[in-house]
Amino acid sequence: IMPSLVGSEMCIRDSYKICAEEAERDFNNNARPELDEYLQEPEKYDTIYLAYPNYCNTMPMVVFTFLEEYGFEGKTIKPICTNGGSGLGTSVRDIKKLCPNSTVTKGLSIDSSEIEKAEDLLKEWLEK
C-alpha cells in the first residue's frame, strides 16, 4: 500500500516468526545490525516515512541503525507502526532521542485487527 501512495520502496520479510525471534535477540543485546541497503541521496528528501513493525515495544534494532546512520537533521519523520495490539510502544520517543534535530510527527499505529482497513487509515493519515 505505502509504496504506491508515497512513491517509495519497502522490504517485507517472509517469515514473521524468524523476524520476531531475531528482533527479540537484537533488542536483548542492544544490537545494531548492519543495513543491507543504504539510502541513496538522503539529502533530497524533506520527509521520511518510516514504516516498521513493533517488536519489543519499539522498532526493530536495524531501524535504530538506520536512524543513527542518517540522523535526518532538519527532516520531518513520519512514523508508521504495524503491531498486534501494542500500538507505537516507545518508538516515537526512541525516534526523537535518535534524531533530536528532526521533527517527528504523530505516528500512525496500524493494529493487526485493522488490516482490512489499513489502506484507508493510511490515506487518511497522509492527508493530515
Rosetta silent file (secondary structure, phi, psi, omega in degrees, C-alpha in Angstrom):
SEQUENCE: IMPSLVGSEMCIRDSYKICAEEAERDFNNNARPELDEYLQEPEKYDTIYLAYPNYCNTMPMVVFTFLEEYGFEGKTIKPICTNGGSGLGTSVRDIKKLCPNSTVTKGLSIDSSEIEKAEDLLKEWLEK
SCORE:     score description
SCORE:     0.000 S_00000001
   1 L     0.000  -54.442 -172.541    0.000    0.000    0.000 S_00000001
   2 H   -58.227  -46.612 -177.920    2.558    2.571    1.149 S_00000001
   3 H   -55.826  -39.547 -178.475    4.868    2.496   -1.905 S_00000001
   4 H   -71.505  -24.323 -178.192    2.012    3.336   -4.237 S_00000001
   5 H   -86.010  -31.497 -177.272    0.859    6.206   -2.007 S_00000001
   6 H  -121.557    1.841  176.061    4.200    7.932   -1.458 S_00000001
   7 L    70.477   42.879  178.220    6.328    6.596   -4.324 S_00000001
   8 L  -131.306  179.123  179.062    8.898    4.620   -2.325 S_00000001
   9 L  -114.488  151.141  177.471   10.003    1.032   -1.878 S_00000001
  10 L  -134.064  149.435  175.146    9.611   -1.221    1.144 S_00000001
  11 L  -102.710  138.592  178.221   11.136   -4.543    2.113 S_00000001
  12 L  -127.934  126.514  178.215    8.927   -7.267    3.538 S_00000001
  13 L   -85.405  152.602 -175.310   10.330  -10.397    5.152 S_00000001
  14 L   -77.182  -41.034 -170.809    8.651  -13.735    4.591 S_00000001
  15 L  -111.526  112.569  179.978    8.614  -15.318    7.998 S_00000001
  16 H   -60.445  -44.438 -176.577    7.136  -13.471   10.968 S_00000001
  17 H   -60.696  -44.926  178.503    8.426  -15.986   13.495 S_00000001
  18 H   -62.196  -43.420  179.605   12.011  -15.710   12.277 S_00000001
  19 H   -62.737  -45.095 -178.378   11.761  -11.927   12.278 S_00000001
  20 H   -63.544  -41.660  178.702   10.274  -11.808   15.774 S_00000001
  21 H   -65.111  -43.987  178.252   12.974  -14.099   17.188 S_00000001
  22 H   -63.116  -43.246 -179.561   15.723  -12.090   15.509 S_00000001
  23 H   -62.905  -42.600  179.500   14.208   -8.813   16.711 S_00000001
  24 H   -65.417  -42.775  178.475   13.993  -10.035   20.314 S_00000001
  25 H   -61.438  -46.815  179.186   17.590  -11.298   20.251 S_00000001
  26 H   -61.554  -43.229 -179.495   18.808   -7.988   18.793 S_00000001
  27 H   -61.848  -48.194 -178.393   16.785   -5.986   21.340 S_00000001
  28 H   -62.212  -28.075  179.818   18.103   -8.004   24.297 S_00000001
  29 L   -97.206    3.092 -174.995   21.674   -7.467   23.055 S_00000001
  30 L    48.752   40.321 -175.699   21.104   -3.783   22.164 S_00000001
  31 L   -70.661  157.674  171.532   22.466   -4.802   18.763 S_00000001
  32 L  -126.691   83.053 -178.812   22.911   -2.525   15.789 S_00000001
  33 L   -59.212  146.727  178.428   22.508   -4.846   12.805 S_00000001
  34 L   -70.049  145.001  176.476   24.186   -3.733    9.612 S_00000001
  35 L   -74.607  139.887  175.871   21.953   -2.314    6.920 S_00000001
  36 L   -77.181  -32.672  179.976   21.522   -4.461    3.803 S_00000001
  37 L  -136.829  156.002  179.612   20.974   -1.374    1.658 S_00000001
  38 L  -118.347  144.481  179.567   21.720    2.311    2.056 S_00000001
  39 L   -67.600  126.058  178.522   19.529    5.256    1.209 S_00000001
  40 L   -86.559  130.197  177.069   20.791    6.995   -1.899 S_00000001
  41 L    53.519   57.184 -178.744   20.931   10.777   -1.735 S_00000001
  42 H   -60.507  -23.101 -178.736   19.113   11.259    1.594 S_00000001
  43 H   -65.169  -18.929 -178.696   19.625   15.000    1.265 S_00000001
  44 H   -83.327   -3.355  179.739   16.990   15.176   -1.468 S_00000001
  45 L  -103.383  132.280  174.090   14.213   14.102    0.929 S_00000001
  46 L   -94.534  -31.020 -177.779   12.434   16.559    3.226 S_00000001
  47 E  -122.134  132.382  178.493   10.025   13.988    4.678 S_00000001
  48 E  -112.146  116.313  173.100   10.915   10.471    5.776 S_00000001
  49 E   -89.654  109.088 -174.098    8.056    7.965    6.011 S_00000001
  50 E  -104.864  101.751 -177.597    9.431    5.463    8.499 S_00000001
  51 E  -105.179  134.100 -176.377    7.397    2.230    8.443 S_00000001
  52 E  -160.705  157.858  173.087    8.244   -0.612   10.812 S_00000001
  53 E   -86.192  155.418  174.853    6.660   -3.355   12.926 S_00000001
  54 L   -86.463  111.253  172.419    6.500   -3.054   16.700 S_00000001
  55 E  -120.293  132.374  176.949    8.891   -5.607   18.177 S_00000001
  56 L    58.977   34.985  177.172    9.758   -5.489   21.898 S_00000001
  57 L    67.667   18.039  176.416    7.573   -2.386   22.339 S_00000001
  58 E  -154.759 -157.093  179.101    9.673   -0.336   19.906 S_00000001
  59 L   -86.552  158.335  170.341   11.229   -0.550   16.441 S_00000001
  60 L   -59.703  148.071 -174.841   13.460   -3.388   15.266 S_00000001
  61 H   -61.886  -25.898  177.153   17.068   -2.596   16.138 S_00000001
  62 H   -65.251  -26.309  175.364   18.007   -2.317   12.468 S_00000001
  63 H   -71.065  -35.403  173.201   15.751    0.770   12.377 S_00000001
  64 H   -59.450  -45.295  177.588   17.865    2.192   15.213 S_00000001
  65 H   -56.504  -48.082 -179.078   20.913    1.551   12.984 S_00000001
  66 H   -57.833  -48.220 -178.708   19.198    3.308   10.082 S_00000001
  67 H   -67.340  -38.740  177.440   18.304    6.375   12.161 S_00000001
  68 H   -67.146  -34.896 -179.652   21.766    6.571   13.733 S_00000001
  69 H   -64.935  -41.689 -172.391   23.361    6.263   10.298 S_00000001
  70 H  -104.325  -31.219  178.430   21.447    9.155    8.773 S_00000001
  71 L    70.965  -38.978  176.934   20.279   11.352   11.678 S_00000001
  72 L    54.963   42.167  177.447   17.886   13.182    9.337 S_00000001
  73 L   -58.252  129.172  178.857   18.799   16.621   10.665 S_00000001
  74 L    77.810    1.823 -179.454   16.236   19.185    9.566 S_00000001
  75 L   -95.489  163.101  171.798   13.941   16.484    8.138 S_00000001
  76 E  -103.351  127.614  178.995   10.399   15.548    9.115 S_00000001
  77 E  -109.452  126.586  179.381    9.976   11.926   10.175 S_00000001
  78 E  -115.034  102.394 -177.478    6.500   10.377    9.980 S_00000001
  79 E   -76.205  139.277  175.347    6.370    7.039   11.857 S_00000001
  80 E  -131.690  117.888 -172.569    4.069    4.229   10.733 S_00000001
  81 E  -123.621  121.439  171.779    3.967    1.223   13.032 S_00000001
  82 E   -89.398  147.621 -176.158    2.235   -2.097   12.488 S_00000001
  83 E  -161.563  168.536  179.178    1.512   -4.067   15.624 S_00000001
  84 L  -103.677   24.573  177.280   -0.524   -6.770   17.266 S_00000001
  85 L   128.327   -5.263 -176.950   -2.147   -4.536   19.854 S_00000001
  86 L   -98.810    7.812  176.221    0.739   -2.660   21.453 S_00000001
  87 L    61.719 -146.736 -179.430    0.444    0.470   19.351 S_00000001
  88 L   -80.358  -10.191 -178.237    3.526    2.595   18.750 S_00000001
  89 L    55.546 -135.969  178.324    5.073    1.483   22.040 S_00000001
  90 L   -96.785   10.447 -171.719    8.110    3.638   22.817 S_00000001
  91 H   -61.311  -41.332 -178.849    9.088    4.006   19.173 S_00000001
  92 H   -64.759  -43.307  176.247    8.189    7.695   18.754 S_00000001
  93 H   -60.663  -41.685  179.650   10.147    8.585   21.885 S_00000001
  94 H   -64.841  -40.598  178.079   13.057    6.484   20.625 S_00000001
  95 H   -62.272  -45.009  179.667   12.990    8.199   17.209 S_00000001
  96 H   -61.351  -37.737  179.130   13.043   11.630   18.876 S_00000001
  97 H   -68.471  -40.895 -178.722   16.006   10.557   21.002 S_00000001
  98 H   -75.473  -25.964 -176.449   17.918    9.184   17.995 S_00000001
  99 L  -129.276   66.213 -173.549   17.098   12.166   15.750 S_00000001
 100 L   -66.395  -18.336 -178.467   16.980   15.197   18.051 S_00000001
 101 L  -103.259   23.586  175.393   17.421   17.663   15.197 S_00000001
 102 L  -124.676  165.016  176.986   14.474   16.455   13.160 S_00000001
 103 E   -97.898  123.535  179.465   10.733   16.928   13.518 S_00000001
 104 E  -109.133  119.300 -177.441    8.894   13.744   14.451 S_00000001
 105 L   -84.121  172.089  174.160    5.165   13.858   13.777 S_00000001
 106 L   -61.337  128.578 -177.166    2.383   11.966   15.487 S_00000001
 107 L   -81.533  163.824  174.962    2.751    8.395   14.303 S_00000001
 108 E  -104.958  126.031  175.583    0.224    6.071   12.750 S_00000001
 109 E  -105.196  124.841  176.595   -0.439    2.792   14.534 S_00000001
 110 E  -116.383  106.254 -179.923   -1.982    0.027   12.448 S_00000001
 111 E   -75.054  149.275  179.286   -3.170   -2.856   14.606 S_00000001
 112 H   -59.160  -26.885  178.029   -3.379   -6.318   13.079 S_00000001
 113 H   -73.980  -11.682 -179.081   -7.133   -6.230   13.726 S_00000001
 114 H  -103.340    8.734 -172.154   -7.345   -3.182   11.411 S_00000001
 115 H   -57.481  -32.883  179.709   -5.534   -4.746    8.475 S_00000001
 116 H   -64.420  -29.760 -179.024   -8.678   -4.788    6.321 S_00000001
 117 H  -110.605   17.841 -177.236   -8.939   -1.012    6.564 S_00000001
 118 H   -59.031  -40.931 -179.407   -5.183   -0.268    6.631 S_00000001
 119 H   -62.901  -42.613  178.289   -5.206    1.440    3.238 S_00000001
 120 H   -65.662  -41.439  178.329   -7.990    3.809    4.310 S_00000001
 121 H   -61.317  -43.218 -179.578   -6.248    4.531    7.626 S_00000001
 122 H   -65.684  -44.917  178.143   -3.017    5.285    5.804 S_00000001
 123 H   -60.360  -44.352 -179.707   -4.679    7.554    3.239 S_00000001
 124 H   -62.377  -43.655  179.868   -6.482    9.475    5.995 S_00000001
 125 H   -65.155  -40.653  179.527   -3.255    9.868    7.981 S_00000001
 126 H   -65.332  -27.714 -179.162   -1.298   11.033    4.931 S_00000001
 127 L   -77.516  -13.933 -178.176   -3.881   13.744    4.267 S_00000001
 128 L   -76.532    0.000    0.000   -3.347   15.310    7.715 S_00000001
